[in-house]
Amino acid sequence: METIARQLQKLPSSPGVYFFKNKKKEVIYVGKASILKDRVRQYFASAAKKAPKTAALQKEIAHVEWKVCESAIDALIEEARYIKAYRPKYNVVFRDDKSYLYACVTAEKEYPRIFITHQPEKDKKLIALQRGLKIIGPFTEGAALKETLRHLRRIYPYCTARPLKKPCFDHHLGKCLGACAYPLKRPQTRKNIRAIAQILSGKRQSIIKKLERDMKRAAKEERFHDADEIKHKIISLQKIFAHRPALERFALRTEPDSAEWEKIQKALQEFLNTSRMIRRVEGYDISNIGGKYAVGSMVVFENGMPNKQEYRKFKIRYSGSEPNDPKMMREVIGRRMEHAEWQKPDLIILDGGKSQLSAVQKILHKDQLVFTIAKREEEIYTPTSPLPLPSSRLGNECALFIQRVRDEAHRFAVSYHRKVRSKEFMKRK
């Protein structure tokens, strides 16, 4: 049988959920971690002073298992799901009346609401709403739950106020559809609440798959505005859950100072195995709906700062019968390289995966530094590595910079795509 020490050596530096089991293979404790390796090993650090309950837990641990998650937010949701499923002995022992939080979704007919509470069965404001009340949890970290709900509310606006005759202040901030004042908004509010409840219950992937089907259907029916809105909802959801533990800081500074830039540049040089100074970084993205109104963007960062005067946009000429992002990206890069008068990039960052990288490599000079970064997993594909690498491997500041270049290229591409689509729509009228 594998020893605890051997099991601890295999722990990854990833966010996830860990399970402590006793000799009977019963789950006695479930926890979450932003970095599994660091968190789990703390329980077995001999020099650490432990509370009596923790010491009792350690004596019973015979097996350590874990499940890797995409992000710390995913780990928070998975932990709640497993605690509810297993009701482990030591999760109950460690708990007091105020330690866990629950997300409660009311079953109000007109428009349901979401509340966060420690004791749903004793919360006075929920007592009258007990019938049909959906309780999700327990969540062990209140701040992370509240932050997750705050971000989800931007994608799925919902009401928190009592019924009003006029729109509340949250409505003007875009956080509420105004269901109490506008009856026609109530069906969508109910759908939004249902989606959030599913996401908090660990069913995010099924939500995204449904959105992708809805987006394709809307594009096929030429409801391009609807398709565009759904596409951005998918991207926003992926962004919330894609952040690695080192990136789980929601309030980020937008521009690095000179010392940070030196650190970022050094990390890029080590990662790309080059001694070349990286001053000019160009980011590229493609925006289209089902291949229609396709455009490309080029953004430029010099010494870590955006230089918007150097930004360029491309109306894509590719006219294949099927949408093909790699071919579109190759077209954009090819047209960019025709401009010898433009300053040469030290590094090119493409939005996409292995197929985009393969398509572009064929037309770039072999000395050109280039890699792609995929939105969903925040993984980097380079010409020299057969497997993708997590962006977190480059360190916090560098990973954030790469994401910022990618996100800025995306923003610029989407802005141009909407303008092109709007002009085409006006021509039809």
For each residue, the residues with C-beta under 8 A, 3 or more apart:
1:
2: 6 7
3: 6 7
4: 7 8 44 61 62 63 64
5: 8 9
6: 2 3 9 10
7: 2 3 4 10 11 63 64
8: 4 5 11 40 41 44 64
9: 5 6
10: 6 7
11: 7 8 36 37 40 41 64 66
12: 16 36 37 66 68
13: 35 36 37 38
14: 35 36 68 69 245
15: 32 33 34 35 36 68 69 70 71 72 74 75 244 245
16: 12 32 33 36 66 67 68 69 75 78
17: 30 31 32 33 66 67 69 75 78 79 82
18: 30 31 32 33 36 39 40 64 65 66 67
19: 27 29 30 64 65 66 67 82
20: 27 28 29 30 31 43 57 60 61 63 64 88 90
21: 24 25 26 27 28 61 62 63 64 65
22: 25 26 28 60 61 62 63
23: 62
24: 21
25: 21 22 63
26: 21 22
27: 19 20 21 30 82 86 88
28: 20 21 22 57 60 61 88 89 90
29: 19 20 57 61 88 89 90 91
30: 17 18 19 20 27 79 82 83 86 88 91
31: 17 18 20 39 40 79 140
32: 15 16 17 18 72 75 76 78 79 140 141
33: 15 16 17 18 36 38 39 40 75
34: 15 39 72 75 245 248
35: 13 14 15 38 39 245
36: 11 12 13 14 15 16 18 33 39 40 66 68
37: 11 12 13 40 41
38: 13 33 35 41 42
39: 18 31 33 34 35 36 42
40: 8 11 18 31 33 36 37 43 44 64 66
41: 8 11 37 38 44 45
42: 38 39 45 48
43: 20 40 54 57 58 61
44: 4 8 40 41 58
45: 41 42 48
46:
47:
48: 42 45
49:
50: 54 55 58
51: 54 55
52: 55 56
53: 56 57 90 93 94
54: 43 50 51 57 58
55: 50 51 52 58 59
56: 52 53 59 60 90
57: 20 28 29 43 53 54 60 61 90 93
58: 43 44 50 54 55 61
59: 55 56
60: 20 22 28 56 57 90
61: 4 20 21 22 28 29 43 57 58 64
62: 4 21 22 23
63: 4 7 20 21 22 25
64: 4 7 8 11 18 19 20 21 40 61
65: 18 19 21
66: 11 12 16 17 18 19 36 40
67: 16 17 18 19 78
68: 12 14 15 16 36
69: 14 15 16 17 72 74 75 78
70: 15 74 241 242 377
71: 15 74 75 241 242 243 244 245 248
72: 15 32 34 69 75 76 144 243 245 248
73: 76 77 144 148 240 241 243 248
74: 15 69 70 71 77 78 204 241
75: 15 16 17 32 33 34 69 71 72 78 79
76: 32 72 73 79 80 139 140 141 144 145 148
77: 73 74 80 81 148 199 200 201 202 204
78: 16 17 32 67 69 74 75 81 82 202
79: 17 30 31 32 75 76 82 83 139 140
80: 76 77 83 84 136 137 138 139 140 200
81: 77 78 84 85 201 202
82: 17 19 27 30 78 79 85 86
83: 30 79 80 86 87 88 91 138 140
84: 80 81 87 137 138
85: 81 82
86: 27 30 82 83
87: 83 84 91 92
88: 20 27 28 29 30 83 91 92
89: 28 29 92 93
90: 20 28 29 53 56 57 60 93 94
91: 29 30 83 87 88 94 95
92: 87 88 89 95
93: 53 57 89 90
94: 53 90 91 99
95: 91 92 99 100 138
96: 99
97: 118 119
98: 118
99: 94 95 96 118 140
100: 95 118 137 138 139 140
101: 116 117 118 137 138 139 140 142 145
102: 116 117 118 120 135 136 137 138 139
103: 114 115 116 135 136 137 139 145 149 197 200
104: 114 115 116 117 120 123 126 133 134 135 136
105: 112 113 114 133 134 136 193 196 197
106: 112 113 114 115 126 129 132 133
107: 112 129 131 132 133 134
108: 111 112 113 129
109:
110: 163 179 180 186
111: 108 158 159 179 180 186 189 190 193
112: 105 106 107 108 189 190 193
113: 105 106 108 158 159 160 193
114: 103 104 105 106 149 158 160 193 196 197
115: 103 104 106 123 125 126
116: 101 102 103 104 142 145 146 149
117: 101 102 104 120 123 126
118: 97 98 99 100 101 102 123
119: 97 122 123
120: 102 104 117 123 126 133 135
121:
122: 119 127
123: 104 115 117 118 119 120 126 127
124: 127
125: 115 128 129
126: 104 106 115 117 120 123 129 130 133
127: 122 123 124 130
128: 125
129: 106 107 108 125 126 133
130: 126 127 133
131: 107
132: 106 107
133: 104 105 106 107 120 126 129 130
134: 104 105 107 197
135: 102 103 104 120
136: 80 102 103 104 105 197 200 201
137: 80 84 100 101 102 103
138: 80 83 84 95 100 101 102
139: 76 79 80 100 101 102 103 142 144 145
140: 31 32 76 79 80 83 99 100 101
141: 32 76 144 145
142: 101 116 139 145 146
143: 146 147
144: 72 73 76 139 141 147 148
145: 76 101 103 116 139 141 142 148 149
146: 116 142 143 149 150
147: 143 144 150 151 250
148: 73 76 77 144 145 151 152 200 240
149: 103 114 116 145 146 152 153 196
150: 146 147 153 154
151: 147 148 154 155 240 250
152: 148 149 155 156 196 199 240
153: 149 150 156 157 158 175 196
154: 150 151 157 174 175 236
155: 151 152 233 236 237 240
156: 152 153 192 193 195 196
157: 153 154 170 174 175 176 177 189 192
158: 111 113 114 153 175 176 177 179 189 192 193 196
159: 111 113 168 170 176 177 178 179 180 189
160: 113 114 170 176
161: 164 168 170 176 180
162: 180
163: 110 180
164: 161 167 168 180 181
165: 180 181
166: 181
167: 164 171 172 176 178 181 182
168: 159 161 164 171 176 178 180 181
169: 172 173
170: 157 159 160 161 173 175 176
171: 167 168 174 175 176 177 178 181
172: 167 169
173: 169 170 176
174: 154 157 171
175: 153 154 157 158 170 171
176: 157 158 159 160 161 167 168 170 171 173 179
177: 157 158 159 171 182 185 188 189 192
178: 159 167 168 171 181 182 185
179: 110 111 158 159 176 182 183 185 186 188 189
180: 110 111 159 161 162 163 164 165 168
181: 164 165 166 167 168 171 178
182: 167 177 178 179 185 186
183: 179 186
184: 187
185: 177 178 179 182 188 189
186: 110 111 179 182 183 189 190
187: 184 190 191
188: 177 179 185 191 192
189: 111 112 157 158 159 177 179 185 186 192 193
190: 111 112 186 187 193 194
191: 187 188 194 195
192: 156 157 158 177 188 189 195 196
193: 105 111 112 113 114 156 158 189 190 196 197
194: 190 191 197 198
195: 156 191 192 198 199 207
196: 105 114 149 152 153 156 158 192 193 199 200
197: 103 105 114 134 136 193 194 200 201
198: 194 195 201 203 204 206 207
199: 77 152 195 196 202 203 204 207 237
200: 77 80 103 136 148 196 197
201: 77 81 136 197 198
202: 77 78 81 199
203: 198 199 206 207
204: 74 77 198 199 207 208 237 241
205: 208 209
206: 198 203 209 210
207: 195 198 199 203 204 210 211 237
208: 204 205 211 212 234 237 238
209: 205 206 212 213
210: 206 207 213 214
211: 207 208 214 215 230 233 234 237
212: 208 209 215 216 234
213: 209 210 216 217
214: 210 211 217 218 230
215: 211 212 218 219 227 230 231 234 289
216: 212 213 219 220 227 290
217: 213 214 220 221
218: 214 215 221 223 224 226 227 230
219: 215 216 222 223 224 227 289 290 292
220: 216 217 290
221: 217 218
222: 219
223: 218 219 226 227
224: 218 219 227 228 289 292 293 421 425
225: 228 229
226: 218 223 229 230
227: 215 216 218 219 223 224 230 231 289 290
228: 224 225 231 232 289 417 418 421
229: 225 226 232 233
230: 211 214 215 218 226 227 233 234
231: 215 227 228 234 235 289
232: 228 229 235 236 414
233: 155 211 229 230 236 237
234: 208 211 212 215 230 231 237 238
235: 231 232 238 239 375 410
236: 154 155 232 233 239 240
237: 155 199 204 207 208 211 233 234 240 241
238: 208 234 235 241 242 375 376
239: 235 236 242 243 375
240: 73 148 151 152 155 236 237 243
241: 70 71 73 74 204 237 238
242: 70 71 238 239 375 376 377 378
243: 71 72 73 239 240 247 248 378
244: 15 71 247 248 378 390 391 392 399
245: 14 15 34 35 71 72 248 392
246: 392 395 396 399
247: 243 244 378 392 396 399 400 403
248: 34 71 72 73 243 244 245
249: 252
250: 147 151
251:
252: 249 400
253: 256
254: 404
255: 304 305 306
256: 253 260 261 264 304 397 401
257: 260 261
258: 261 262 303
259: 262 263
260: 256 257 263 264 304 397
261: 256 257 258 264 265 303 304
262: 258 259 265 266
263: 259 260 266 267 395 397 398
264: 256 260 261 267 268 304 397 398 401
265: 261 262 268 269 277 278
266: 262 263 269 270
267: 263 264 270 271 394 395 397 398
268: 264 265 271 272 278 347 394 398
269: 265 266 272 273 274 275 276 278
270: 266 267 273
271: 267 268 393 394 398
272: 268 269 347 369 371 382
273: 269 270 384
274: 269 369
275: 269
276: 269 346 369
277: 265 346
278: 265 268 269 281 346 347 369
279: 302 303 346
280: 300 301 302 343 344 345 346 347
281: 278 300 301 302 345 346 347 348 349 405
282: 298 299 300 301 336 345 347 348 349
283: 297 298 299 300 301 348 349 350 351 405 406 408 409
284: 296 297 298 299 329 332 333 348 349 350 351 409
285: 296 297 350 351 406 409 410 412 413
286: 294 295 296 316 325 328 329 332 351 352 413
287: 294 295 296 297 410 413 414 416 417
288: 291 292 293 294 295 316 323 325 328 417
289: 215 219 224 227 228 231 292 293 417 421
290: 216 219 220 227 323
291: 288 294 320 322 323 324
292: 219 224 288 289 421
293: 224 288 289 417 420 421 424
294: 286 287 288 291 315 316 318 323 328 417
295: 286 287 288 313 314 315 316 413 416 417 420
296: 284 285 286 287 313 314 316 328 329 331 332 413
297: 283 284 285 287 311 312 313 314 409 410 412 413 416
298: 282 283 284 311 312 313 314 332 336 409
299: 282 283 284 306 311 405 408 409 412
300: 280 281 282 283 306 307 310 311 345
301: 280 281 282 283 304 305 306 307 401 405 408
302: 279 280 281 305 307 310
303: 258 261 279
304: 255 256 260 261 264 301 401
305: 255 301 302
306: 255 299 300 301 408
307: 300 301 302 310 311
308: 311
309:
310: 300 302 307 342 343
311: 297 298 299 300 307 308 412
312: 297 298 336
313: 295 296 297 298 412 413 416
314: 295 296 297 298 331 332 335 336
315: 294 295 420
316: 286 288 294 295 296 328 331 332
317: 331
318: 294 324 327 328 331
319:
320: 291 323 324 327
321:
322: 291
323: 288 290 291 294 320
324: 291 318 320 327 328
325: 286 288 328 329 352 355 356
326: 329 330 352 355 356 358 359 360
327: 318 320 324 330 331 359
328: 286 288 294 296 316 318 324 325 331 332
329: 284 286 296 325 326 332 333 350 352 356 359 360
330: 326 327 333 334 359 360 362 363
331: 296 314 316 317 318 327 328 334 335
332: 284 286 296 298 314 316 328 329 335 336
333: 284 329 330 336 337 348 350 360 363 364
334: 330 331 337 338 363
335: 314 331 332 338 339
336: 282 298 312 314 332 333 339 342
337: 333 334 363 364
338: 334 335
339: 335 336 342
340:
341:
342: 310 336 339
343: 280 310
344: 280
345: 280 281 282 300 348 368
346: 276 277 278 279 280 281 369
347: 268 272 278 280 281 282 369 370
348: 281 282 283 284 333 345 360 364 368 369 370 371
349: 281 282 283 284 370 371 372 373 402 405 406 409
350: 283 284 285 329 333 356 357 360 370 371 372 373
351: 283 284 285 286 356 372 373 375 406 409 410
352: 286 325 326 329 355 356 357 372 373 374
353: 356 357 372 374 379 381 388
354: 357 358 372 381 388
355: 325 326 352 358 359
356: 325 326 329 350 351 352 353 359 360 372
357: 350 352 353 354 360 361 370 371 372 381 382 383
358: 326 354 355 361 362
359: 326 327 329 330 355 356 362
360: 326 329 330 333 348 350 356 357 363 364 370
361: 357 358 364 370 383
362: 330 358 359
363: 330 333 334 337 360
364: 333 337 348 360 361 368 370
365: 368
366:
367:
368: 345 348 364 365
369: 272 274 276 278 346 347 348
370: 347 348 349 350 357 360 361 364 383
371: 272 348 349 350 357 380 381 382 383
372: 349 350 351 352 353 354 356 357 380 381
373: 349 350 351 352 378 379 380 381 391 402 403 406
374: 352 353 377 378 379 380 381 388
375: 235 238 239 242 351 378 406
376: 238 242
377: 70 242 374 388 390
378: 242 243 244 247 373 374 375 390 391 392 399 403
379: 353 373 374 388 389 390 391
380: 371 372 373 374 388 389 390 391 393 394 402
381: 353 354 357 371 372 373 374 385 388
382: 272 357 371 385 389
383: 357 361 370 371
384: 273
385: 381 382 388 389
386:
387:
388: 353 354 374 377 379 380 381 385
389: 379 380 382 385 393
390: 244 377 378 379 380 393
391: 244 373 378 379 380 394 399 402 403
392: 244 245 246 247 378 395 396 399
393: 271 380 389 390
394: 267 268 271 380 391 398 399 402
395: 246 263 267 392 398 399
396: 246 247 392 399 400
397: 256 260 263 264 267 400 401
398: 263 264 267 268 271 394 395 401 402
399: 244 246 247 378 391 392 394 395 396 402 403
400: 247 252 396 397 403 404
401: 256 264 301 304 397 398 404 405
402: 349 373 380 391 394 398 399 405 406
403: 247 373 378 391 399 400 406 407
404: 254 400 401 407 408
405: 281 283 299 301 349 401 402 408 409
406: 283 285 349 351 373 375 402 403 409 410
407: 403 404 410 411
408: 283 299 301 306 404 405 411 412
409: 283 284 285 297 298 299 349 351 405 406 412 413
410: 235 285 287 297 351 406 407 413 414
411: 407 408 414 415
412: 285 297 299 311 313 408 409 415 416
413: 285 286 287 295 296 297 313 409 410 416 417
414: 232 287 410 411 417 418
415: 411 412 418 419
416: 287 295 297 313 412 413 419 420
417: 228 287 288 289 293 294 295 413 414 420 421
418: 228 414 415 421 422
419: 415 416 422 423
420: 293 295 315 416 417 423 424
421: 224 228 289 292 293 417 418 424 425
422: 418 419 425 426
423: 419 420 426 427
424: 293 420 421 427 428
425: 224 421 422 428 429
426: 422 423 429
427: 423 424
428: 424 425
429: 425 426
